[in-house]
Amino acid sequence: MSLEHILWLFICFSVLGWVLETTLAAIRTRRYVDRSVLFGPWCIIYGVSGVLITVGLWELRGNLLFLFIGSAVLATVVEWLAGHLLENVSHTRWWDYSNRRFNLDGYICLSASVLWGLLGAVMVRWGAPLLTGLYDLMPSLARGILLWTLAALLVVDGIASVLTLAGVAHKLPALQRTGRRLDAVSARLGGWILTRTERRIQKAYPAASFVHAKRQKATVFAAGCSFAKLFLLFFIGAFLGDVVETIFCRVTGGVWMSRSSVVWGPFSLVWGLALALATLLLYRYKDKPASFLFVAGTVLGGAYEYLCSVFTELVFGTVFWDYSKIPFNLGGRINLFYCFFWGFAAVAWFKVAYPPFSRWIESIPILPGRILTAVLVVFMVANVSMSALAMGRYSQRAEGVPATAAWQVYMDEHYPDETMRRIYPNAIRTD
């Protein structure tokens, strides 16, 4: 499936989701209610969920049971993430399932998960092939214009909505002063979009309120669940994860093997991201019983590992791990044993490891902490970028693509096949 098809499906699923939400709201309230968070007629959560389900579970389309279960899990995770993200940004709840049985924080519930599972199965088996088929029937020029026009509108709409939710709309006088240095028409148009977006959101969600909190002077570095703390935990987790995996391979396989995700240093991005995301998503539940953290870690960890496997295969055409020989696996991407491992890891992290790590990070003086965080962010961005280029060129060489550009020559000189096989010994080409 090409990137054009994925983008087309994202837009179509978003629009269809808006139609479904608006229709259901009309049935319940007997009046028209625009359920879109954005200005336009699209619900992004349906687009994200639909694409993740279609791309991630495409290989399960022949098994309706696993397709239903996988769709329900992935979409439920997305809905839970979206609910908490919107709450953190806008300081309000956008939907509430608290009156339904078997709910979690009012953001997800069993009945909604079942519906997601059914919708996902229908999308993968029939919806996606139909929509991509219709796209391919359009003339090349017409579909290109339609796709990129819709994509551009969606991007503009998304930016306007994010700025609104972040509290920019109430600062229009400052925006206008800044706009004097820019094109006046653009500034007025931006202000109009922001204002209209906020009105639409408040009309669709009467309970939504835009709280524009004043920034307070920090007295402790990386207090709470701040970006600085999350990034430092990501950095620490990436390093420790690489060390743990290296030792594990030595103990179980008898060989020392690189487990790094990047070309500079021993860092496993999967572990780093897992640690940061687990902290972000489960921070408010850190005092919950261990059983709750185990179940949450098992589900979230399994979904996360599955999506990481799909992402790396789509982007790089490479499989970095394969559980096909382990019982109770799903497409070789995840298996039940390692899903339980994620659950135990979540319990160990919040009940044992997180408190001392959090105290240690917060003990760093504010100014040195900010400088350290900025330096590590720059380093890791450069590291990931260089690794992506090296992996991209590695794939090109496997396909026989000659080095014509300067960056290709550089990668061939500094990261030849021998070096890449040493850094990524388990990487297997899929094409």
C-alpha positions in Angstrom: 0.0 0.0 0.0 1.5 3.3 -1.2 1.7 6.5 0.9 -0.9 8.1 -1.4 -3.3 5.3 -0.6 -2.6 5.7 3.2 -3.2 9.4 3.0 -6.4 8.9 1.0 -7.7 6.3 3.5 -6.9 8.7 6.4 -8.9 11.5 4.9 -11.8 9.1 3.9 -12.0 7.5 7.3 -11.9 10.9 9.0 -14.8 12.2 6.9 -16.8 9.0 7.3 -16.2 9.1 11.1 -17.5 12.7 11.1 -20.6 11.5 9.2 -21.1 8.7 11.7 -20.6 10.9 14.8 -22.9 13.6 13.5 -25.6 11.2 12.6 -25.5 9.4 15.9 -25.6 12.8 17.7 -28.6 13.9 15.6 -30.4 10.7 16.5 -29.8 11.3 20.2 -30.5 15.0 20.3 -33.0 15.3 17.4 -31.0 18.3 16.0 -27.9 18.9 14.0 -24.7 18.9 16.0 -21.3 19.1 14.3 -19.2 16.6 16.2 -15.9 17.6 14.6 -13.2 19.0 16.8 -11.6 20.6 13.8 -13.3 23.3 11.7 -13.9 21.0 8.7 -16.0 17.8 8.4 -13.6 15.3 9.7 -12.9 13.4 12.9 -9.2 12.7 13.1 -9.5 9.9 15.6 -11.3 7.8 13.0 -8.6 8.6 10.5 -5.8 7.6 12.8 -7.5 4.5 14.0 -8.6 3.5 10.6 -5.1 3.8 9.1 -3.5 2.0 12.0 -6.0 -0.8 11.8 -5.8 -1.1 8.0 -2.0 -1.0 7.8 -1.2 -2.8 11.0 -3.7 -5.6 10.7 -3.9 -6.0 6.9 -2.2 -9.4 7.2 -5.1 -10.6 9.5 -7.9 -9.8 7.0 -8.4 -13.5 6.5 -9.1 -14.1 10.2 -12.1 -12.2 11.3 -11.7 -13.1 15.0 -8.2 -11.9 15.3 -9.1 -8.9 13.1 -11.9 -8.0 15.4 -9.8 -8.3 18.6 -6.9 -6.4 17.1 -9.1 -3.6 15.8 -10.8 -3.3 19.2 -7.5 -3.1 21.0 -5.8 -0.6 18.7 -8.7 1.7 18.3 -9.4 1.6 22.1 -5.8 2.6 22.8 -6.0 5.4 20.3 -9.3 6.7 21.8 -7.8 6.5 25.3 -4.7 8.4 24.2 -6.7 11.0 22.3 -9.0 11.6 25.3 -6.1 12.2 27.6 -4.1 14.3 25.1 -7.1 16.6 24.5 -7.7 16.9 28.3 -4.0 17.8 28.9 -4.0 20.4 26.1 -7.5 22.0 26.6 -8.0 21.2 30.3 -11.4 19.7 29.6 -13.1 16.3 28.9 -14.4 15.9 25.3 -16.5 12.7 25.8 -17.5 10.7 28.8 -18.5 7.1 29.1 -18.8 7.2 32.9 -22.4 6.2 32.7 -21.6 3.0 30.8 -20.6 -0.2 32.4 -16.9 -1.4 32.2 -15.4 2.0 31.5 -12.0 3.4 32.3 -11.9 7.0 33.4 -14.9 7.7 31.2 -12.7 7.7 28.0 -13.1 4.1 27.0 -15.6 1.4 27.7 -16.4 -2.1 26.6 -19.4 -1.3 24.3 -17.3 1.3 22.4 -14.4 -1.1 22.1 -16.8 -3.7 20.6 -18.0 -1.2 18.1 -14.5 -0.3 17.2 -13.7 -3.9 16.6 -16.7 -4.3 14.3 -15.9 -1.1 12.4 -12.2 -2.1 12.1 -13.1 -5.5 10.7 -15.4 -4.0 8.1 -12.8 -1.4 7.2 -10.1 -3.9 6.6 -12.2 -6.5 4.8 -14.3 -4.3 2.6 -13.9 -0.6 3.3 -10.2 -0.1 2.5 -10.2 -2.1 -0.7 -13.3 -0.2 -1.9 -11.9 3.2 -1.1 -8.5 2.5 -2.7 -10.2 1.0 -5.7 -12.3 4.2 -6.2 -9.1 6.3 -5.8 -7.3 4.3 -8.5 -10.3 4.7 -10.9 -9.9 8.5 -10.9 -7.6 10.1 -13.5 -4.1 10.5 -12.2 -4.1 14.4 -12.4 -7.6 14.7 -10.9 -6.9 12.4 -7.9 -3.6 14.1 -7.3 -5.2 17.5 -7.2 -8.1 16.2 -5.0 -5.8 14.4 -2.6 -3.3 17.2 -1.9 -5.9 19.9 -1.8 -7.8 18.0 0.9 -4.5 17.2 2.7 -3.5 20.9 2.7 -6.9 21.9 4.0 -6.6 19.3 6.7 -3.1 20.5 7.7 -4.3 24.2 7.9 -7.4 23.1 9.9 -5.3 21.0 12.3 -2.8 23.8 12.9 -5.6 26.3 13.6 -7.3 23.9 16.0 -4.1 23.1 17.9 -3.4 26.8 18.3 -6.9 27.3 19.6 -6.7 24.4 22.1 -3.3 25.7 23.2 -4.9 29.0 24.1 -3.7 31.2 21.2 -7.1 32.4 20.1 -7.5 34.6 23.2 -4.2 36.3 22.3 -5.3 37.8 19.0 -4.2 41.3 19.9 -0.6 40.0 20.3 -1.1 38.0 17.1 -2.2 41.1 15.3 0.9 43.1 16.5 3.1 40.3 15.2 1.2 40.3 12.0 2.3 43.8 11.2 5.6 42.4 10.2 3.8 39.8 8.0 1.1 40.0 5.4 -1.9 41.7 7.0 -4.4 39.6 5.1 -2.8 36.4 6.3 -2.9 37.6 9.9 -6.6 38.5 9.7 -7.3 35.1 8.0 -5.4 33.2 10.7 -7.3 35.1 13.5 -10.6 34.4 11.8 -9.8 30.7 11.5 -8.8 30.5 15.1 -11.9 32.3 16.4 -14.2 30.2 14.2 -12.6 27.0 15.3 -13.1 27.8 19.0 -16.8 28.7 18.4 -17.3 25.4 16.5 -15.7 23.4 19.3 -17.7 25.1 22.0 -20.9 24.6 20.0 -20.3 21.0 19.5 -19.0 20.4 23.0 -20.8 22.8 25.4 -18.9 21.4 28.3 -15.6 22.4 26.7 -13.9 25.3 28.3 -10.7 26.9 27.3 -8.6 27.6 30.3 -5.7 29.9 29.6 -3.5 29.3 32.7 -0.8 31.8 33.4 2.8 30.4 33.3 4.3 30.2 36.8 8.0 30.5 37.5 9.5 27.1 38.0 11.0 26.3 41.4 11.9 22.6 40.6 13.4 21.2 37.5 11.2 18.8 35.5 8.5 18.7 38.1 5.5 16.3 37.6 5.2 14.8 34.2 7.0 17.6 32.2 8.6 17.3 28.8 12.1 17.6 30.3 11.5 14.6 32.6 9.9 12.6 29.9 12.8 13.2 27.5 15.4 12.4 30.1 13.5 9.2 31.0 13.4 8.4 27.2 17.2 8.9 27.1 17.9 6.8 30.2 15.4 4.1 29.0 17.0 3.9 25.6 20.4 3.3 27.1 19.3 0.8 29.8 17.1 -1.0 27.3 20.1 -1.5 25.0 22.2 -2.8 27.9 19.4 -5.2 29.1 18.8 -6.6 25.6 22.6 -7.1 25.0 23.0 -9.0 28.3 19.8 -11.0 27.5 21.2 -12.0 24.1 24.5 -13.0 25.7 22.8 -15.1 28.4 20.3 -16.8 26.1 22.2 -17.0 22.9 25.8 -17.1 24.0 26.8 -14.2 21.8 27.4 -10.5 22.2 25.1 -8.7 19.7 24.4 -5.1 19.0 20.8 -4.2 20.0 21.0 -0.5 19.2 18.5 1.4 17.1 20.8 4.1 16.1 24.3 4.4 14.6 25.7 6.6 17.4 25.9 4.9 20.8 24.0 2.1 22.6 20.5 3.3 22.5 17.3 1.3 21.9 14.6 3.7 20.8 11.9 1.1 21.3 12.7 0.9 25.0 13.2 4.6 25.4 9.9 5.5 23.7 8.2 2.7 25.7 9.4 4.1 29.0 8.5 7.7 28.1 5.1 6.8 26.8 4.3 4.5 29.7 5.2 7.3 32.1 3.1 9.9 30.1 0.0 7.6 29.7 0.0 5.9 33.1 1.4 8.7 35.3 -2.0 9.5 36.8 -2.5 5.8 37.6 0.9 5.3 39.2 -0.7 4.8 42.6 -3.2 2.3 41.3 -2.9 -1.4 42.4 -0.3 -3.5 40.7 -3.0 -5.6 39.0 -4.3 -2.5 37.2 -0.8 -1.5 36.1 -0.1 -5.1 34.9 -3.2 -5.2 32.7 -2.6 -1.7 31.3 1.1 -2.4 30.6 0.2 -5.7 28.9 -2.3 -4.2 26.5 -0.4 -0.9 25.8 2.9 -2.7 25.5 1.6 -5.3 23.1 -0.1 -2.7 20.9 3.0 -0.5 21.0 5.3 -3.3 20.0 3.0 -4.4 17.2 2.8 -0.8 15.8 6.6 -0.4 16.0 7.0 -3.6 14.0 4.6 -2.4 11.3 6.2 1.0 11.2 9.7 -0.2 10.7 8.7 -2.7 8.1 6.7 0.0 6.1 9.3 2.7 6.4 12.5 0.7 6.1 11.3 -2.5 4.5 13.0 -4.4 7.3 11.9 -6.7 10.1 14.0 -6.1 13.3 12.4 -8.9 15.3 10.4 -12.0 14.6 8.4 -14.1 17.2 7.1 -16.6 14.6 8.8 -19.5 16.4 7.4 -18.6 19.8 3.9 -19.9 20.7 0.9 -17.6 20.9 2.4 -15.0 18.5 0.5 -12.6 16.3 2.1 -12.4 12.8 5.5 -12.8 14.4 5.3 -9.2 15.6 4.2 -9.8 19.2 3.6 -12.8 21.4 1.8 -13.4 24.7 4.9 -14.0 26.7 6.4 -10.6 25.9 3.1 -8.9 26.3 3.1 -10.2 29.9 6.6 -8.9 30.2 5.4 -5.4 29.3 2.8 -5.8 32.1 5.4 -6.8 34.7 7.7 -4.0 33.5 4.9 -1.4 34.0 4.5 -2.7 37.6 8.2 -2.7 38.3 8.7 0.8 36.8 6.0 2.6 38.8 6.2 0.7 42.0 10.0 0.4 42.3 12.1 2.4 39.7 10.2 5.6 38.9 10.1 7.2 42.3 14.0 7.4 42.7 14.5 8.3 39.1 11.9 11.1 39.4 13.5 12.4 42.6 17.0 12.3 41.0 15.9 14.2 37.9 14.1 16.8 39.9 17.2 17.3 42.1 19.1 18.7 39.1 19.4 22.5 39.3 17.0 24.3 36.9 19.5 26.0 34.6 22.0 23.1 34.2 19.0 20.8 33.7 17.6 22.8 30.9 21.0 23.0 29.2 21.5 19.3 29.6 18.0 18.5 28.2 18.6 20.8 25.2 22.0 19.3 24.4 20.6 15.7 24.6 17.6 16.6 22.4 19.9 18.0 19.7 22.1 15.0 19.9 19.3 12.5 19.7 17.6 14.3 16.8 20.9 14.3 14.9 21.4 10.6 15.9 18.0 9.5 14.7 18.3 11.5 11.5 21.7 10.1 10.7 20.4 6.6 11.4 17.4 7.0 9.2 19.7 8.2 6.3 22.1 5.3 6.9 19.2 2.7 7.0 17.6 4.3 3.9 20.9 4.1 2.0 21.4 0.5 3.3 18.0 -0.4 1.7 19.0 1.4 -1.5 22.2 -0.6 -1.8 20.3 -3.8 -1.4 18.1 -2.8 -4.3 21.1 -1.9 -6.5 20.6 1.9 -6.4 23.9 3.6 -7.3 25.2 6.5 -5.2 24.6 9.7 -7.2 23.9 12.3 -4.5 26.4 13.6 -2.0 24.6 12.1 1.0 24.5 8.7 -0.6 28.3 8.8 -1.2 28.8 9.9 2.4 26.7 7.0 3.7 28.5 4.5 1.5 31.8 5.7 2.9 30.9 5.9 6.6 28.2 3.3 6.9 28.8 0.5 4.5 27.0 -2.8 4.5 29.5 -4.4 6.9 29.0 -1.6 9.5 25.2 -1.8 9.1 25.1 -5.5 9.6 27.2 -5.1 12.8 24.8 -2.4 14.2 21.6 -4.2 13.0 22.4 -7.9 13.0 18.8 -9.0 13.1 17.5 -6.7 10.4 15.8 -8.8 7.7 14.8 -7.4 4.3 11.1 -8.1 3.5 11.1 -7.2 -0.2 
